[in-house]
Amino acid sequence: MAYFINDDCVMCGACKDECPTGAISEGDPKYTIDDSKCDDCGTCAEVCPVGAPQPKK
């Protein structure tokens, strides 16, 4: 199950810099996660200062 980035994203880039699979890219108005690259590791959620990356349900 991949993660997604909710509307709390403040575009700081912390998640993109730490993603081991390169699944996160800059979007407008928030970063986005490519489902096909996300391996559900949760690293993005661990480093995000506002908790924007969330697991899909």
N, CA, C and O atoms as a Maestro MAE file, in Angstrom:
{
 s_m_m2io_version
 :::
 2.0.0
}

f_m_ct {
 s_m_title
 :::
 protein
 m_atom[228] {
  # First column is atom index #
  i_m_mmod_type
  r_m_x_coord
  r_m_y_coord
  r_m_z_coord
  i_m_residue_number
  s_m_chain_name
  s_m_pdb_residue_name
  s_m_pdb_atom_name
  i_m_atomic_number
  :::
  1 25 0.850 -1.178 0.000 1 A "MET " " N  " 7
  2 3 0.000 0.000 0.000 1 A "MET " " CA " 6
  3 2 0.891 1.235 0.000 1 A "MET " " C  " 6
  4 15 1.704 1.403 0.908 1 A "MET " " O  " 8
  5 25 0.759 2.072 -0.964 2 A "ALA " " N  " 7
  6 3 1.579 3.270 -1.107 2 A "ALA " " CA " 6
  7 2 1.105 4.380 -0.175 2 A "ALA " " C  " 6
  8 15 0.002 4.335 0.370 2 A "ALA " " O  " 8
  9 25 1.955 5.358 -0.012 3 A "TYR " " N  " 7
  10 3 1.625 6.553 0.751 3 A "TYR " " CA " 6
  11 2 1.115 7.631 -0.204 3 A "TYR " " C  " 6
  12 15 1.309 7.542 -1.417 3 A "TYR " " O  " 8
  13 25 0.466 8.642 0.351 4 A "PHE " " N  " 7
  14 3 0.067 9.822 -0.405 4 A "PHE " " CA " 6
  15 2 0.385 11.028 0.470 4 A "PHE " " C  " 6
  16 15 0.585 10.882 1.676 4 A "PHE " " O  " 8
  17 25 0.434 12.198 -0.115 5 A "ILE " " N  " 7
  18 3 0.722 13.412 0.639 5 A "ILE " " CA " 6
  19 2 -0.549 14.246 0.714 5 A "ILE " " C  " 6
  20 15 -1.115 14.644 -0.305 5 A "ILE " " O  " 8
  21 25 -0.987 14.501 1.955 6 A "ASN " " N  " 7
  22 3 -2.238 15.241 2.128 6 A "ASN " " CA " 6
  23 2 -2.012 16.753 1.986 6 A "ASN " " C  " 6
  24 15 -0.896 17.202 1.723 6 A "ASN " " O  " 8
  25 25 -3.068 17.514 2.162 7 A "ASP " " N  " 7
  26 3 -3.036 18.955 1.945 7 A "ASP " " CA " 6
  27 2 -2.259 19.726 3.014 7 A "ASP " " C  " 6
  28 15 -2.117 20.944 2.901 7 A "ASP " " O  " 8
  29 25 -1.755 19.050 4.042 8 A "ASP " " N  " 7
  30 3 -0.956 19.715 5.068 8 A "ASP " " CA " 6
  31 2 0.466 20.011 4.584 8 A "ASP " " C  " 6
  32 15 1.213 20.709 5.269 8 A "ASP " " O  " 8
  33 25 0.845 19.497 3.429 9 A "CYS " " N  " 7
  34 3 2.197 19.665 2.878 9 A "CYS " " CA " 6
  35 2 2.574 21.143 2.801 9 A "CYS " " C  " 6
  36 15 1.809 21.973 2.310 9 A "CYS " " O  " 8
  37 25 3.783 21.450 3.304 10 A "VAL " " N  " 7
  38 3 4.280 22.829 3.276 10 A "VAL " " CA " 6
  39 2 5.432 22.989 2.280 10 A "VAL " " C  " 6
  40 15 6.136 23.998 2.307 10 A "VAL " " O  " 8
  41 25 5.625 22.004 1.405 11 A "MET " " N  " 7
  42 3 6.629 22.058 0.336 11 A "MET " " CA " 6
  43 2 8.055 22.260 0.856 11 A "MET " " C  " 6
  44 15 8.841 22.974 0.232 11 A "MET " " O  " 8
  45 25 8.393 21.650 1.974 12 A "CYS " " N  " 7
  46 3 9.737 21.822 2.533 12 A "CYS " " CA " 6
  47 2 10.769 20.936 1.840 12 A "CYS " " C  " 6
  48 15 11.960 21.248 1.858 12 A "CYS " " O  " 8
  49 25 10.326 19.832 1.229 13 A "GLY " " N  " 7
  50 3 11.236 18.940 0.510 13 A "GLY " " CA " 6
  51 2 11.889 17.867 1.341 13 A "GLY " " C  " 6
  52 15 12.654 17.065 0.806 13 A "GLY " " O  " 8
  53 25 11.619 17.820 2.631 14 A "ALA " " N  " 7
  54 3 12.245 16.812 3.498 14 A "ALA " " CA " 6
  55 2 11.938 15.401 3.017 14 A "ALA " " C  " 6
  56 15 12.827 14.550 3.001 14 A "ALA " " O  " 8
  57 25 10.720 15.143 2.631 15 A "CYS " " N  " 7
  58 3 10.324 13.802 2.197 15 A "CYS " " CA " 6
  59 2 11.016 13.405 0.897 15 A "CYS " " C  " 6
  60 15 11.478 12.273 0.754 15 A "CYS " " O  " 8
  61 25 11.083 14.326 -0.033 16 A "LYS " " N  " 7
  62 3 11.703 14.039 -1.338 16 A "LYS " " CA " 6
  63 2 13.171 13.683 -1.169 16 A "LYS " " C  " 6
  64 15 13.659 12.744 -1.799 16 A "LYS " " O  " 8
  65 25 13.876 14.424 -0.326 17 A "ASP " " N  " 7
  66 3 15.297 14.191 -0.114 17 A "ASP " " CA " 6
  67 2 15.580 12.843 0.538 17 A "ASP " " C  " 6
  68 15 16.654 12.277 0.333 17 A "ASP " " O  " 8
  69 25 14.639 12.319 1.318 18 A "GLU " " N  " 7
  70 3 14.857 11.082 2.051 18 A "GLU " " CA " 6
  71 2 14.259 9.841 1.401 18 A "GLU " " C  " 6
  72 15 14.551 8.728 1.838 18 A "GLU " " O  " 8
  73 25 13.437 9.995 0.377 19 A "CYS " " N  " 7
  74 3 12.776 8.848 -0.248 19 A "CYS " " CA " 6
  75 2 13.808 7.947 -0.938 19 A "CYS " " C  " 6
  76 15 14.484 8.388 -1.868 19 A "CYS " " O  " 8
  77 25 13.937 6.683 -0.493 20 A "PRO " " N  " 7
  78 3 14.955 5.802 -1.060 20 A "PRO " " CA " 6
  79 2 14.637 5.295 -2.470 20 A "PRO " " C  " 6
  80 15 15.525 4.795 -3.159 20 A "PRO " " O  " 8
  81 25 13.393 5.419 -2.898 21 A "THR " " N  " 7
  82 3 13.016 4.915 -4.215 21 A "THR " " CA " 6
  83 2 12.786 6.024 -5.238 21 A "THR " " C  " 6
  84 15 12.503 5.738 -6.402 21 A "THR " " O  " 8
  85 25 12.902 7.275 -4.827 22 A "GLY " " N  " 7
  86 3 12.678 8.393 -5.737 22 A "GLY " " CA " 6
  87 2 11.234 8.545 -6.156 22 A "GLY " " C  " 6
  88 15 10.946 9.031 -7.250 22 A "GLY " " O  " 8
  89 25 10.329 8.133 -5.296 23 A "ALA " " N  " 7
  90 3 8.903 8.157 -5.630 23 A "ALA " " CA " 6
  91 2 8.261 9.530 -5.461 23 A "ALA " " C  " 6
  92 15 7.147 9.750 -5.935 23 A "ALA " " O  " 8
  93 25 8.940 10.448 -4.799 24 A "ILE " " N  " 7
  94 3 8.344 11.742 -4.481 24 A "ILE " " CA " 6
  95 2 8.878 12.820 -5.420 24 A "ILE " " C  " 6
  96 15 10.081 12.929 -5.657 24 A "ILE " " O  " 8
  97 25 7.943 13.610 -5.946 25 A "SER " " N  " 7
  98 3 8.338 14.703 -6.826 25 A "SER " " CA " 6
  99 2 7.575 15.964 -6.450 25 A "SER " " C  " 6
  100 15 6.520 15.910 -5.817 25 A "SER " " O  " 8
  101 25 8.131 17.099 -6.855 26 A "GLU " " N  " 7
  102 3 7.506 18.379 -6.554 26 A "GLU " " CA " 6
  103 2 6.289 18.571 -7.431 26 A "GLU " " C  " 6
  104 15 6.355 18.442 -8.653 26 A "GLU " " O  " 8
  105 25 5.194 18.877 -6.797 27 A "GLY " " N  " 7
  106 3 3.956 19.136 -7.522 27 A "GLY " " CA " 6
  107 2 3.488 20.547 -7.226 27 A "GLY " " C  " 6
  108 15 4.243 21.358 -6.691 27 A "GLY " " O  " 8
  109 25 2.270 20.835 -7.566 28 A "ASP " " N  " 7
  110 3 1.708 22.146 -7.307 28 A "ASP " " CA " 6
  111 2 0.277 21.963 -6.839 28 A "ASP " " C  " 6
  112 15 -0.560 21.551 -7.642 28 A "ASP " " O  " 8
  113 25 -0.039 22.234 -5.635 29 A "PRO " " N  " 7
  114 3 0.677 23.008 -4.627 29 A "PRO " " CA " 6
  115 2 1.396 22.161 -3.574 29 A "PRO " " C  " 6
  116 15 1.808 22.702 -2.548 29 A "PRO " " O  " 8
  117 25 1.559 20.862 -3.789 30 A "LYS " " N  " 7
  118 3 2.208 20.002 -2.807 30 A "LYS " " CA " 6
  119 2 3.006 18.910 -3.522 30 A "LYS " " C  " 6
  120 15 2.835 18.680 -4.719 30 A "LYS " " O  " 8
  121 25 3.867 18.255 -2.777 31 A "TYR " " N  " 7
  122 3 4.615 17.136 -3.346 31 A "TYR " " CA " 6
  123 2 3.667 15.969 -3.619 31 A "TYR " " C  " 6
  124 15 2.605 15.863 -3.005 31 A "TYR " " O  " 8
  125 25 4.061 15.098 -4.545 32 A "THR " " N  " 7
  126 3 3.240 13.942 -4.888 32 A "THR " " CA " 6
  127 2 4.088 12.675 -4.813 32 A "THR " " C  " 6
  128 15 5.312 12.730 -4.933 32 A "THR " " O  " 8
  129 25 3.436 11.547 -4.618 33 A "ILE " " N  " 7
  130 3 4.102 10.251 -4.533 33 A "ILE " " CA " 6
  131 2 3.614 9.365 -5.669 33 A "ILE " " C  " 6
  132 15 2.411 9.181 -5.853 33 A "ILE " " O  " 8
  133 25 4.554 8.819 -6.428 34 A "ASP " " N  " 7
  134 3 4.258 7.897 -7.526 34 A "ASP " " CA " 6
  135 2 4.002 6.511 -6.928 34 A "ASP " " C  " 6
  136 15 4.915 5.877 -6.400 34 A "ASP " " O  " 8
  137 25 2.755 6.051 -7.015 35 A "ASP " " N  " 7
  138 3 2.363 4.757 -6.453 35 A "ASP " " CA " 6
  139 2 3.220 3.599 -6.968 35 A "ASP " " C  " 6
  140 15 3.496 2.650 -6.234 35 A "ASP " " O  " 8
  141 25 3.631 3.681 -8.208 36 A "SER " " N  " 7
  142 3 4.380 2.569 -8.800 36 A "SER " " CA " 6
  143 2 5.812 2.484 -8.263 36 A "SER " " C  " 6
  144 15 6.458 1.443 -8.391 36 A "SER " " O  " 8
  145 25 6.307 3.560 -7.670 37 A "LYS " " N  " 7
  146 3 7.656 3.566 -7.107 37 A "LYS " " CA " 6
  147 2 7.678 3.441 -5.585 37 A "LYS " " C  " 6
  148 15 8.685 3.018 -5.017 37 A "LYS " " O  " 8
  149 25 6.598 3.799 -4.929 38 A "CYS " " N  " 7
  150 3 6.532 3.782 -3.467 38 A "CYS " " CA " 6
  151 2 6.535 2.345 -2.960 38 A "CYS " " C  " 6
  152 15 5.720 1.526 -3.386 38 A "CYS " " O  " 8
  153 25 7.468 2.041 -2.035 39 A "ASP " " N  " 7
  154 3 7.520 0.692 -1.484 39 A "ASP " " CA " 6
  155 2 6.968 0.616 -0.060 39 A "ASP " " C  " 6
  156 15 7.182 -0.375 0.638 39 A "ASP " " O  " 8
  157 25 6.256 1.662 0.370 40 A "ASP " " N  " 7
  158 3 5.566 1.681 1.660 40 A "ASP " " CA " 6
  159 2 6.527 1.626 2.840 40 A "ASP " " C  " 6
  160 15 6.186 1.067 3.883 40 A "ASP " " O  " 8
  161 25 7.726 2.197 2.697 41 A "CYS " " N  " 7
  162 3 8.709 2.137 3.778 41 A "CYS " " CA " 6
  163 2 8.390 3.094 4.922 41 A "CYS " " C  " 6
  164 15 8.779 2.837 6.061 41 A "CYS " " O  " 8
  165 25 7.688 4.198 4.640 42 A "GLY " " N  " 7
  166 3 7.311 5.156 5.669 42 A "GLY " " CA " 6
  167 2 8.363 6.191 6.009 42 A "GLY " " C  " 6
  168 15 8.160 7.000 6.914 42 A "GLY " " O  " 8
  169 25 9.482 6.183 5.304 43 A "THR " " N  " 7
  170 3 10.536 7.157 5.578 43 A "THR " " CA " 6
  171 2 10.026 8.580 5.417 43 A "THR " " C  " 6
  172 15 10.379 9.456 6.206 43 A "THR " " O  " 8
  173 25 9.214 8.817 4.421 44 A "CYS " " N  " 7
  174 3 8.676 10.160 4.187 44 A "CYS " " CA " 6
  175 2 7.872 10.648 5.388 44 A "CYS " " C  " 6
  176 15 7.985 11.807 5.788 44 A "CYS " " O  " 8
  177 25 7.074 9.776 5.950 45 A "ALA " " N  " 7
  178 3 6.249 10.142 7.098 45 A "ALA " " CA " 6
  179 2 7.105 10.420 8.328 45 A "ALA " " C  " 6
  180 15 6.767 11.277 9.145 45 A "ALA " " O  " 8
  181 25 8.207 9.701 8.457 46 A "GLU " " N  " 7
  182 3 9.091 9.882 9.609 46 A "GLU " " CA " 6
  183 2 9.794 11.231 9.593 46 A "GLU " " C  " 6
  184 15 10.036 11.804 10.656 46 A "GLU " " O  " 8
  185 25 10.129 11.754 8.419 47 A "VAL " " N  " 7
  186 3 10.890 13.002 8.341 47 A "VAL " " CA " 6
  187 2 10.029 14.243 8.131 47 A "VAL " " C  " 6
  188 15 10.525 15.359 8.285 47 A "VAL " " O  " 8
  189 25 8.786 14.084 7.793 48 A "CYS " " N  " 7
  190 3 7.919 15.237 7.514 48 A "CYS " " CA " 6
  191 2 7.586 15.997 8.807 48 A "CYS " " C  " 6
  192 15 7.096 15.400 9.765 48 A "CYS " " O  " 8
  193 25 7.849 17.307 8.835 49 A "PRO " " N  " 7
  194 3 7.563 18.088 10.046 49 A "PRO " " CA " 6
  195 2 6.080 18.327 10.314 49 A "PRO " " C  " 6
  196 15 5.711 18.712 11.423 49 A "PRO " " O  " 8
  197 25 5.225 18.105 9.315 50 A "VAL " " N  " 7
  198 3 3.789 18.363 9.507 50 A "VAL " " CA " 6
  199 2 2.925 17.113 9.342 50 A "VAL " " C  " 6
  200 15 1.699 17.198 9.415 50 A "VAL " " O  " 8
  201 25 3.547 15.957 9.121 51 A "GLY " " N  " 7
  202 3 2.783 14.710 9.014 51 A "GLY " " CA " 6
  203 2 1.964 14.566 7.753 51 A "GLY " " C  " 6
  204 15 0.945 13.876 7.754 51 A "GLY " " O  " 8
  205 25 2.396 15.212 6.661 52 A "ALA " " N  " 7
  206 3 1.609 15.179 5.431 52 A "ALA " " CA " 6
  207 2 1.588 13.805 4.740 52 A "ALA " " C  " 6
  208 15 0.533 13.414 4.240 52 A "ALA " " O  " 8
  209 25 2.693 13.061 4.688 53 A "PRO " " N  " 7
  210 3 2.620 11.731 4.064 53 A "PRO " " CA " 6
  211 2 1.812 10.764 4.947 53 A "PRO " " C  " 6
  212 15 2.080 10.615 6.140 53 A "PRO " " O  " 8
  213 25 0.840 10.128 4.340 54 A "GLN " " N  " 7
  214 3 -0.042 9.201 5.034 54 A "GLN " " CA " 6
  215 2 -0.187 7.921 4.225 54 A "GLN " " C  " 6
  216 15 -0.148 7.956 2.995 54 A "GLN " " O  " 8
  217 25 -0.356 6.778 4.914 55 A "PRO " " N  " 7
  218 3 -0.591 5.538 4.148 55 A "PRO " " CA " 6
  219 2 -1.984 5.572 3.520 55 A "PRO " " C  " 6
  220 15 -2.939 6.052 4.130 55 A "PRO " " O  " 8
  221 25 -2.085 5.059 2.300 56 A "LYS " " N  " 7
  222 3 -3.400 4.951 1.668 56 A "LYS " " CA " 6
  223 2 -4.177 3.843 2.365 56 A "LYS " " C  " 6
  224 15 -3.608 2.853 2.823 56 A "LYS " " O  " 8
  225 25 -5.464 4.030 2.433 57 A "LYS " " N  " 7
  226 3 -6.319 3.046 3.111 57 A "LYS " " CA " 6
  227 2 -7.071 2.226 2.118 57 A "LYS " " C  " 6
  228 15 -7.842 1.346 2.502 57 A "LYS " " O  " 8
  :::
 }
 m_bond[227] {
  # First column is bond index #
  i_m_from
  i_m_to
  i_m_order
  :::
  1 1 2 1
  2 2 3 1
  3 3 4 2
  4 3 5 1
  5 5 6 1
  6 6 7 1
  7 7 8 2
  8 7 9 1
  9 9 10 1
  10 10 11 1
  11 11 12 2
  12 11 13 1
  13 13 14 1
  14 14 15 1
  15 15 16 2
  16 15 17 1
  17 17 18 1
  18 18 19 1
  19 19 20 2
  20 19 21 1
  21 21 22 1
  22 22 23 1
  23 23 24 2
  24 23 25 1
  25 25 26 1
  26 26 27 1
  27 27 28 2
  28 27 29 1
  29 29 30 1
  30 30 31 1
  31 31 32 2
  32 31 33 1
  33 33 34 1
  34 34 35 1
  35 35 36 2
  36 35 37 1
  37 37 38 1
  38 38 39 1
  39 39 40 2
  40 39 41 1
  41 41 42 1
  42 42 43 1
  43 43 44 2
  44 43 45 1
  45 45 46 1
  46 46 47 1
  47 47 48 2
  48 47 49 1
  49 49 50 1
  50 50 51 1
  51 51 52 2
  52 51 53 1
  53 53 54 1
  54 54 55 1
  55 55 56 2
  56 55 57 1
  57 57 58 1
  58 58 59 1
  59 59 60 2
  60 59 61 1
  61 61 62 1
  62 62 63 1
  63 63 64 2
  64 63 65 1
  65 65 66 1
  66 66 67 1
  67 67 68 2
  68 67 69 1
  69 69 70 1
  70 70 71 1
  71 71 72 2
  72 71 73 1
  73 73 74 1
  74 74 75 1
  75 75 76 2
  76 75 77 1
  77 77 78 1
  78 78 79 1
  79 79 80 2
  80 79 81 1
  81 81 82 1
  82 82 83 1
  83 83 84 2
  84 83 85 1
  85 85 86 1
  86 86 87 1
  87 87 88 2
  88 87 89 1
  89 89 90 1
  90 90 91 1
  91 91 92 2
  92 91 93 1
  93 93 94 1
  94 94 95 1
  95 95 96 2
  96 95 97 1
  97 97 98 1
  98 98 99 1
  99 99 100 2
  100 99 101 1
  101 101 102 1
  102 102 103 1
  103 103 104 2
  104 103 105 1
  105 105 106 1
  106 106 107 1
  107 107 108 2
  108 107 109 1
  109 109 110 1
  110 110 111 1
  111 111 112 2
  112 111 113 1
  113 113 114 1
  114 114 115 1
  115 115 116 2
  116 115 117 1
  117 117 118 1
  118 118 119 1
  119 119 120 2
  120 119 121 1
  121 121 122 1
  122 122 123 1
  123 123 124 2
  124 123 125 1
  125 125 126 1
  126 126 127 1
  127 127 128 2
  128 127 129 1
  129 129 130 1
  130 130 131 1
  131 131 132 2
  132 131 133 1
  133 133 134 1
  134 134 135 1
  135 135 136 2
  136 135 137 1
  137 137 138 1
  138 138 139 1
  139 139 140 2
  140 139 141 1
  141 141 142 1
  142 142 143 1
  143 143 144 2
  144 143 145 1
  145 145 146 1
  146 146 147 1
  147 147 148 2
  148 147 149 1
  149 149 150 1
  150 150 151 1
  151 151 152 2
  152 151 153 1
  153 153 154 1
  154 154 155 1
  155 155 156 2
  156 155 157 1
  157 157 158 1
  158 158 159 1
  159 159 160 2
  160 159 161 1
  161 161 162 1
  162 162 163 1
  163 163 164 2
  164 163 165 1
  165 165 166 1
  166 166 167 1
  167 167 168 2
  168 167 169 1
  169 169 170 1
  170 170 171 1
  171 171 172 2
  172 171 173 1
  173 173 174 1
  174 174 175 1
  175 175 176 2
  176 175 177 1
  177 177 178 1
  178 178 179 1
  179 179 180 2
  180 179 181 1
  181 181 182 1
  182 182 183 1
  183 183 184 2
  184 183 185 1
  185 185 186 1
  186 186 187 1
  187 187 188 2
  188 187 189 1
  189 189 190 1
  190 190 191 1
  191 191 192 2
  192 191 193 1
  193 193 194 1
  194 194 195 1
  195 195 196 2
  196 195 197 1
  197 197 198 1
  198 198 199 1
  199 199 200 2
  200 199 201 1
  201 201 202 1
  202 202 203 1
  203 203 204 2
  204 203 205 1
  205 205 206 1
  206 206 207 1
  207 207 208 2
  208 207 209 1
  209 209 210 1
  210 210 211 1
  211 211 212 2
  212 211 213 1
  213 213 214 1
  214 214 215 1
  215 215 216 2
  216 215 217 1
  217 217 218 1
  218 218 219 1
  219 219 220 2
  220 219 221 1
  221 221 222 1
  222 222 223 1
  223 223 224 2
  224 223 225 1
  225 225 226 1
  226 226 227 1
  227 227 228 2
  :::
 }
}
